[in-house]
Amino acid sequence: MPQAVIAATGLYTPPQSLSNAELVEAFNAYVARFNEANAQAIAAGEIAALTPSSVEFIEKASGIKSRYVVDKSGLVDPDLMRPQIPERSNEELSVLAEMAVEAAKDALARWGKPASEIDAVICAASNMQRAYPAMAIEVQQALGIGGFAFDMNVACSSATFGIKTAADFVASGSARAVLMVNPEICSGHLNFRDRDSHFIFGDVATAVIVEAEDRASGGWDILGTRLRTQFSNNIRNNFGFLNRAAPEGIGAVDKLFVQEGRKVFREVVPLVSEMIVEHAGDLGIDPTGLKRLWLHQANITMNELIGRRVLGREPAPGENVIILDEFANTSSAGSIIAFHRANDDFAPGETGLICSFGAGYSAGTVFVRKR
């Protein structure tokens, strides 16, 4: 069976960036209004006063300094605190598909081959714009690709699950090359009135082209892929089409992103660290000898701890790639941004790890070697 190769990657970044200072200004204005409007109830102990946020709190808690967003104006307006994204007609390219197409065009240009040589499209992301038709089919149509296309959602692990799926299609002969895209408008499901999470997410799109090794002129050999899931309620989003069947639930907080951050940290770090080390061992790879880790960009403390556990030491500068400061958490796209941004210095034969983890719980590992 043909082995699979990561032949190219692409990135689309929205033109607007939102700093922590801007985010905090809007959040604190909302807090001041809330506390003033509810002063009597707060004084009577009926409800708790809201606590202001700060730039220092955000950076210490997450390592995030800014994030790209598709709409900034709605997020910095204390009366809205949500993105304003006008609905498009059914004849127009949808917003998420448009972002995916831009990332795909970047990947195709780096690949140097026409889109007609792609046989399948996978849209792997946390939040789909609609139930159907599949976003992947819309991207397929926009790029003039034949074959088949479908959407898949494994939350923040969607990209590694997508790479695994693409590699399996190539290995089975079902496709010569597969385009896997990860469009994420995470600002759309984030509660910007929650101090503990209002800063976490950003918007972006990434793309990965996976093709058969006998057709690839360069790129990265996929040495092995592994997927794992374990049910947990600690990261959840209950938004879905059945919400309208229970009208009393529309607008509830849990229809947006919610998490138990401390529980997630305690449970996910050992799960992912052990998975990486075990998978490396099964492949005959010494994890301490990996040149680079391209991890899901969740939280800087979490990423640094996983890096230390995998490498068995404090990672040297650049070994454990962090792009949180510029992009924030971009869900499925984070590990792909890290890989896309930081692999030019690899020599043939050197190895690295793409790894993502998130709600589910879910985790995926992709060990790669420069060709």
Secondary structure, 3 states (H helix, E strand, C coil): CCCEEEEEEEEECCCEEEEHHHHHHHHHHHHHHHHHHCHHHHHCCCCCCCCCCCHHHHHHHHCCCEEEECCCCCCCCCCCCCCCCCCCCCCCCCHHHHHHHHHHHHHHHHHCCCHHHCCEEEEECCCCCCCCCCHHHHHHHHHCCCCEEEEECCHHHHHHHHHHHHHHHHHHCCCCEEEEEEEEEHHHHCCCCCCCCCCCECEEEEEEEEEEHHHCCCCEEEEEEEEEECCCCCEECCCCHHHHHCHHHCCCHHHCCEECHHHHHHHHHHHHHHHHHHHHHHHCCCHHHCCEEEECCCCHHHHHHHHHHHHCCCCCCCCECCCHHHHCECHHHHHHHHHHHCCCCCCCCCEEEEEEEECCCEEEEEEEEEC
